[in-house]
Amino acid sequence: MRGKERSRGIEFSASGRLAPSWYVRGGVGLMSAKAVEDRGTPANQGNYLPNSAKRNGSLFVRYAPSGPWYAEIGVTHTSARWTNAANTARLPGYTRWDALVGWRAAPWTVTLAVSNLLDKEYWRSSAMPGAPRSFLLSANYQF
């Protein structure tokens, strides 16, 4: 049996308007997730939990003037993480950029979003690679 684990942290987020037509949203999280007790391997007591980043955050800026076009760009960061309970192997942290451009004319909204804009290779966890650059085109009609 594993024993006890404890995760403590704090998260801040904010969103708002910087200036006419300019908007910002983002947040930062700080976390300490550790093994308090490990009955199977006592040497792991006090170690960080696998795949738990100490720091993560994002910041997105949107330009949305009164016309039909708008755009957004943002960055997401996750710090390095341990991949095992013994804290002997690490995954590097990563920073990923995303962007979108959109067009709106009631009742339609069309958006083209690009995830992982720079096609950064990264690992979301020790068992899951990050997605390569991808595109999503969406069209919405509001009744």
trRosetta pair geometry for C-beta under 8 A, 3 or more apart (Angstrom, degrees):
i j d omega theta_ij theta_ji phi_ij phi_ji
1 39 5.0 19 77 56 82 137
1 40 6.7 177 60 -43 32 95
2 5 7.2 -14 137 -37 127 104
2 35 7.5 -114 174 -135 97 111
2 38 6.2 -48 -172 -128 59 68
2 39 6.8 91 120 30 11 88
2 40 6.5 -34 -98 6 38 113
3 35 6.8 71 75 -173 118 95
3 36 6.9 -145 132 76 110 72
3 37 3.4 -135 173 106 130 84
3 38 4.9 -132 21 -90 138 23
3 39 4.6 154 -65 -16 100 82
3 40 7.7 -137 -21 7 100 74
3 45 7.8 -41 96 -94 163 91
4 35 7.5 121 86 -170 54 56
4 36 4.1 -41 99 66 105 114
4 37 4.3 54 29 31 91 101
5 33 7.0 17 173 -179 106 85
5 34 7.1 -179 -154 95 68 37
5 35 5.6 -42 -103 -108 78 52
5 36 6.3 178 -106 8 17 87
5 49 6.1 57 -152 -81 126 129
6 33 7.3 -170 97 -145 45 49
6 34 5.8 -10 60 60 86 80
6 36 4.9 67 -10 -45 109 118
7 31 6.3 -7 -170 -171 93 110
7 32 7.3 167 -150 87 47 47
7 33 4.0 -1 -107 -107 89 90
7 34 7.9 160 -83 17 48 53
7 49 7.3 -42 -81 11 98 143
7 52 7.3 -132 -115 -145 111 146
8 31 7.2 159 87 -153 38 61
8 32 5.3 -11 63 60 86 94
8 33 7.8 172 23 -78 50 50
9 29 6.2 39 157 178 133 88
9 30 5.5 -175 -154 96 92 54
9 31 3.3 -32 -82 -102 145 67
9 32 6.3 163 -73 16 81 60
9 33 7.7 -27 -36 -49 118 81
10 29 7.3 -177 93 -148 42 57
10 30 5.5 4 53 55 82 97
11 27 6.3 23 178 172 92 121
11 28 7.2 -175 -149 93 58 43
11 29 4.2 -11 -106 -105 91 88
11 30 7.7 -173 -78 24 49 58
12 27 5.9 -179 95 -151 52 77
12 28 5.5 4 55 52 96 83
12 29 7.8 -174 24 -77 58 47
13 25 7.7 12 -179 -175 95 80
13 26 7.0 -160 -145 107 68 35
13 27 3.4 -26 -99 -92 80 120
14 24 7.7 11 109 111 94 99
14 25 7.2 -163 99 -140 50 49
14 26 6.5 -6 58 61 78 70
14 27 7.0 151 13 -84 58 68
15 23 7.3 16 -176 176 87 99
15 24 6.8 -169 -143 98 51 55
15 25 3.8 4 -108 -107 99 89
15 26 7.6 142 -81 13 66 48
16 23 7.1 -162 108 -150 28 72
16 24 6.3 -8 61 58 66 86
16 25 7.9 141 10 -80 45 63
17 20 7.7 28 174 -90 122 26
17 22 6.8 109 -166 82 68 59
17 23 5.4 -43 -104 -100 60 74
17 24 7.9 144 -115 18 14 75
18 22 4.3 -55 60 111 106 111
18 23 6.8 -174 5 -99 85 17
18 24 5.4 70 -44 -14 110 112
18 61 7.7 -9 -5 -137 144 99
19 22 4.5 31 52 39 83 120
21 63 6.0 26 148 -163 96 67
21 64 5.8 -160 -158 72 67 48
21 65 4.3 6 -129 -88 136 61
21 66 7.4 -83 -89 -24 107 65
22 61 6.9 -14 -166 -171 90 97
22 62 7.4 153 -155 82 42 53
22 63 5.9 -15 -100 -104 68 67
23 61 7.2 154 82 -159 49 49
23 62 4.4 -14 62 60 101 102
23 63 8.0 -173 23 -75 75 24
23 64 6.4 2 3 18 118 113
24 59 7.2 -16 -166 -167 100 84
24 60 7.0 156 -154 85 52 54
24 61 5.4 -16 -100 -104 78 70
24 62 7.6 -168 -73 20 32 74
25 59 7.9 168 90 -149 42 43
25 60 5.2 -10 62 59 84 101
25 62 7.7 21 6 -5 99 111
26 57 6.8 41 174 175 101 91
26 58 5.2 -151 -139 100 79 62
26 59 3.7 3 -102 -104 148 58
26 60 6.1 167 -70 16 84 65
26 74 7.6 -178 -89 -146 96 112
27 57 6.1 -148 101 -141 50 73
27 58 6.1 18 46 48 72 82
28 55 7.3 -19 -171 -164 94 88
28 56 7.4 168 -154 91 51 44
28 57 3.8 -9 -106 -101 70 122
29 55 7.1 156 84 -153 60 42
29 56 5.0 -3 54 60 104 87
29 57 6.6 -179 16 -73 65 67
30 54 6.8 0 -154 163 65 69
30 55 5.9 -8 -105 -101 67 73
31 52 6.5 -107 111 173 125 102
31 53 7.1 78 52 88 114 59
31 54 6.2 -153 65 -143 65 36
31 55 7.8 -178 24 -70 73 31
31 56 7.9 1 9 12 112 98
32 48 7.6 -100 -159 -113 61 94
32 54 6.8 27 -85 -128 59 86
33 48 6.3 72 77 -161 69 74
33 49 4.2 -57 125 25 107 119
33 52 3.9 -85 53 173 134 163
34 46 6.1 -18 -177 -159 128 29
34 47 6.5 158 -149 85 81 30
34 48 5.7 -58 -96 -101 70 42
34 49 6.5 -145 -95 -27 16 82
35 38 4.9 18 164 -51 136 107
35 44 5.2 8 71 134 159 96
35 45 5.8 -115 110 -117 101 36
35 46 6.8 -38 71 16 80 21
35 47 5.3 12 27 56 112 79
35 49 6.5 130 -47 -78 77 75
35 85 6.7 54 -43 -158 148 98
36 45 7.1 -2 153 -149 21 85
36 46 8.0 61 -118 -69 31 46
37 45 6.1 4 -117 -112 31 107
38 41 5.1 -33 137 68 127 66
38 42 5.9 174 79 -99 87 28
38 43 7.7 -59 77 53 133 41
38 44 4.2 18 16 71 170 106
38 45 5.2 -143 19 -62 95 69
38 47 7.9 6 -27 31 143 107
38 85 7.1 129 -120 172 148 130
39 42 7.5 11 -132 -70 20 76
41 44 4.6 60 101 -4 105 113
41 85 6.8 112 65 114 137 131
41 86 7.5 -65 141 -79 149 87
42 45 5.7 -16 -172 -14 57 116
43 86 7.2 15 107 -124 109 87
44 47 4.8 -69 -168 20 66 131
44 85 4.7 -1 -138 150 144 102
44 86 6.0 -85 -95 -90 95 50
44 87 7.8 142 -136 -3 77 92
47 82 7.3 -115 170 107 103 173
47 85 6.2 104 92 174 142 57
47 86 6.8 -108 -122 -152 167 16
47 87 4.4 -153 -153 -20 114 122
48 52 6.1 -146 170 68 97 110
48 54 7.6 -61 -131 -65 145 95
48 81 7.9 -142 129 -156 131 64
48 82 5.1 135 83 11 109 133
48 87 5.9 96 39 -95 85 121
49 52 4.4 56 76 -2 95 136
49 82 7.6 160 99 64 24 113
49 85 7.6 -15 -134 -112 47 70
50 81 7.2 78 -175 155 46 105
50 82 5.5 -97 -109 103 54 85
50 83 5.7 33 -147 -177 104 22
50 84 5.7 23 -93 -93 121 10
50 85 6.0 -60 -35 -62 107 55
50 126 6.6 -42 177 -5 115 135
51 81 5.2 50 -131 153 26 145
51 82 7.6 -81 -24 76 33 58
51 83 6.9 56 -57 -117 72 49
51 91 7.6 33 -104 18 63 137
51 125 4.4 17 -131 -139 130 97
51 126 6.0 -107 -71 -4 104 92
52 81 6.1 147 55 -140 30 111
52 82 7.6 -8 44 41 76 87
53 56 5.2 85 96 -50 138 102
53 78 4.8 -111 -85 -173 167 89
53 79 4.7 136 -166 55 102 77
53 80 7.3 140 -125 73 84 22
53 81 5.0 -70 -75 -71 65 104
53 93 7.1 95 -132 -111 119 93
54 79 5.3 -46 52 74 82 144
55 77 7.5 -13 122 116 96 105
55 78 7.6 162 95 -154 60 38
55 79 4.2 70 52 -20 88 130
56 76 7.7 3 -175 -179 92 83
56 77 6.4 -177 -148 96 51 62
56 78 4.6 0 -109 -108 100 69
56 79 6.8 -118 -65 4 60 78
57 76 7.5 -172 99 -149 41 51
57 77 5.4 1 57 55 78 97
58 74 6.2 33 179 167 98 118
58 75 6.7 -177 -146 93 61 49
58 76 4.4 -12 -101 -104 101 74
58 77 7.3 177 -78 18 51 66
59 74 6.1 -170 96 -149 43 84
59 75 5.7 3 54 52 85 88
60 72 5.8 17 179 -180 107 111
60 73 7.1 -179 -148 95 67 32
60 74 3.1 -27 -99 -90 80 131
60 75 7.8 -178 -75 21 56 48
60 98 7.8 -31 -105 73 109 103
61 72 6.9 173 88 -149 42 66
61 73 6.1 -9 57 61 87 77
61 74 6.8 162 14 -81 56 73
62 70 6.6 16 -180 173 98 110
62 71 7.2 176 -150 93 60 41
62 72 4.1 -21 -101 -98 82 97
63 70 6.4 -177 94 -155 59 66
63 71 5.3 4 52 57 99 85
63 72 7.4 -172 20 -77 62 49
64 70 4.0 11 -109 -125 74 125
65 69 7.4 17 48 73 98 76
65 70 7.3 -173 27 -92 58 75
68 103 5.2 24 147 -160 103 76
68 104 5.5 -162 -156 61 69 54
68 105 5.2 -10 -122 -61 126 89
69 101 7.2 -17 -163 -175 94 92
69 102 7.1 150 -154 85 48 51
69 103 5.7 -21 -95 -100 62 71
70 101 7.5 166 89 -157 47 49
70 102 5.0 -13 62 62 90 98
70 103 7.9 177 22 -78 71 28
70 104 7.1 13 4 2 113 110
71 99 7.3 -4 -176 -175 93 94
71 100 6.7 180 -150 93 54 56
71 101 4.8 -12 -104 -107 89 72
71 102 7.2 179 -79 19 42 71
72 99 6.6 173 92 -152 59 52
72 100 5.0 10 51 50 97 93
73 97 7.0 -6 -173 -172 92 101
73 98 7.4 168 -153 90 48 50
73 99 4.6 -7 -105 -106 76 92
73 117 7.9 4 -140 -44 93 162
74 97 7.2 162 87 -152 40 58
74 98 5.3 -14 63 61 89 91
74 99 7.4 168 20 -81 63 50
75 95 6.1 -2 -173 -175 107 98
75 96 7.2 155 -155 81 58 41
75 97 5.4 -28 -99 -99 74 70
75 98 7.8 174 -85 20 27 72
76 95 7.2 166 84 -153 46 52
76 96 5.0 -15 59 60 96 92
76 97 8.0 -179 19 -81 71 25
76 98 7.0 32 -7 -4 108 111
77 93 6.9 26 -178 167 84 116
77 94 7.3 -168 -142 97 53 45
77 95 4.7 -11 -101 -104 86 83
77 96 7.9 177 -78 20 41 64
78 81 7.5 -20 151 -32 108 111
78 93 5.7 -163 101 -151 57 81
78 94 5.8 11 53 50 91 77
79 93 4.3 -47 -150 -97 30 131
80 90 5.2 16 175 178 117 121
80 91 6.3 173 -155 85 67 55
80 92 5.5 -48 -103 -143 95 32
80 93 4.5 -75 -47 -38 58 84
81 90 6.8 156 82 -155 34 73
81 91 5.0 -2 59 51 86 104
81 93 7.7 112 -15 -83 71 66
81 125 7.6 -51 86 -126 152 57
81 126 7.9 -122 101 -45 114 88
82 87 4.6 -52 -130 -117 148 68
82 88 8.0 76 -153 24 105 32
82 89 7.0 102 -162 75 66 52
82 90 5.8 -52 -101 -99 47 70
82 91 7.9 144 -137 14 2 78
83 89 4.6 -48 50 99 112 101
83 90 6.5 174 -8 -112 91 15
83 91 5.5 104 -62 -31 104 93
83 126 3.9 113 -143 -91 103 132
84 87 7.0 -138 81 -45 74 23
84 88 6.1 -26 65 42 124 82
84 89 5.4 62 6 38 110 101
84 126 7.8 92 -52 -92 64 166
91 123 5.0 -106 -153 77 130 126
91 125 7.5 -160 -14 -160 169 25
91 126 6.1 -140 -50 -81 127 70
92 122 7.8 -108 83 -134 92 84
92 123 7.9 102 48 33 69 101
94 120 6.4 140 -168 140 112 133
94 122 3.6 46 -108 -131 160 143
94 123 7.6 161 -30 40 137 50
94 130 6.8 -129 114 -37 170 154
95 120 7.3 -145 80 -124 55 172
96 115 7.9 11 160 177 125 73
96 116 5.4 -51 -159 -105 114 70
96 117 7.9 132 175 23 70 75
96 118 7.7 -157 -146 42 54 96
96 120 5.5 -141 -104 48 76 135
96 122 6.7 -107 -63 19 109 149
96 130 7.0 -156 -78 -175 141 149
97 116 7.4 86 62 -145 56 26
97 117 4.3 -59 101 41 99 118
97 118 5.4 68 38 -7 115 102
97 120 7.7 111 18 -14 77 124
98 113 7.2 4 179 -177 102 96
98 114 6.6 177 -157 92 59 62
98 115 5.2 -11 -118 -121 106 52
98 116 7.0 2 -84 -31 76 31
98 117 6.0 173 -106 -28 22 100
99 113 7.4 174 96 -153 43 57
99 114 5.1 2 60 54 85 103
99 117 5.1 60 4 -85 105 135
100 111 5.7 3 -178 -174 122 104
100 112 6.5 166 -153 87 71 47
100 113 4.0 -22 -99 -104 107 73
100 114 6.9 -179 -80 18 53 65
101 111 7.4 166 86 -151 39 60
101 112 5.5 -5 58 58 84 96
102 109 6.5 1 -177 -175 119 89
102 110 6.6 166 -154 88 69 49
102 111 4.1 -19 -101 -102 102 80
102 112 7.4 -178 -80 22 54 59
103 108 7.9 -1 110 118 88 102
103 109 7.4 168 88 -154 50 47
103 110 4.9 -3 57 57 96 97
103 111 7.8 -168 25 -74 59 46
104 108 7.0 -178 -147 100 48 60
104 109 4.6 -4 -107 -108 89 81
104 110 7.7 -172 -75 24 47 60
105 108 5.6 6 65 59 74 97
106 142 7.3 -58 -144 57 77 114
107 141 5.5 54 119 -164 106 68
107 142 4.7 -139 -169 58 95 73
107 143 7.2 63 -168 -78 150 20
108 139 6.8 -24 -159 -168 98 91
108 140 7.0 143 -155 80 49 55
108 141 5.9 -20 -96 -99 68 69
108 142 8.0 -161 -71 13 22 78
109 139 7.4 161 85 -155 50 45
109 140 4.6 -6 57 56 96 104
109 142 7.5 44 -2 -20 105 107
110 137 7.5 -3 -174 -173 90 85
110 138 7.2 177 -150 92 48 50
110 139 4.8 -8 -105 -105 83 79
110 140 7.7 -169 -74 22 41 66
111 136 7.8 5 108 106 95 88
111 137 7.4 174 90 -149 51 43
111 138 5.1 -3 56 57 94 93
111 139 8.0 -178 22 -77 63 39
111 140 8.0 18 3 0 102 104
112 135 6.7 -15 -170 -167 89 100
112 136 7.4 161 -153 82 43 48
112 137 5.2 -9 -104 -102 77 77
113 135 7.1 152 81 -157 52 49
113 136 4.6 -10 58 58 101 98
113 137 8.0 -171 23 -74 67 33
113 138 7.5 12 2 6 107 105
114 117 5.1 78 118 -97 116 77
114 133 6.7 -9 -173 -165 95 94
114 134 7.4 164 -153 82 51 41
114 135 5.7 -19 -101 -101 70 72
115 131 6.4 18 116 92 127 126
115 133 7.0 164 85 -150 59 43
115 134 4.9 -3 53 56 104 91
115 135 7.9 -159 20 -74 74 26
115 136 7.2 44 -13 -5 104 109
116 119 6.0 78 140 -97 102 31
116 120 5.9 -129 -157 35 96 80
116 130 6.9 141 -93 145 137 114
116 131 6.0 -162 -13 93 142 80
116 132 6.2 -157 98 170 150 26
116 133 4.8 -132 96 -89 96 51
116 134 6.7 60 38 12 106 74
117 133 6.7 67 -128 -121 11 105
118 133 7.6 -162 70 -79 18 113
119 132 5.8 13 -145 -167 84 82
119 133 4.1 -50 -85 -30 83 114
120 130 7.2 -10 98 94 87 146
121 129 7.6 -37 -164 -165 78 113
121 130 7.2 153 -167 56 35 107
121 132 7.7 -8 -93 -99 68 80
122 129 7.4 136 90 -167 42 68
122 130 4.0 25 74 5 86 142
123 126 6.9 45 158 -98 136 27
123 128 6.9 123 -168 83 73 51
123 129 5.5 -60 -108 -114 66 52
123 130 6.3 -126 -88 -18 12 85
124 128 4.6 -42 63 101 106 105
124 129 7.0 78 8 148 85 13
124 130 5.1 127 -42 -80 86 71
125 128 4.6 43 44 35 93 99
131 134 5.8 -33 150 -13 123 127
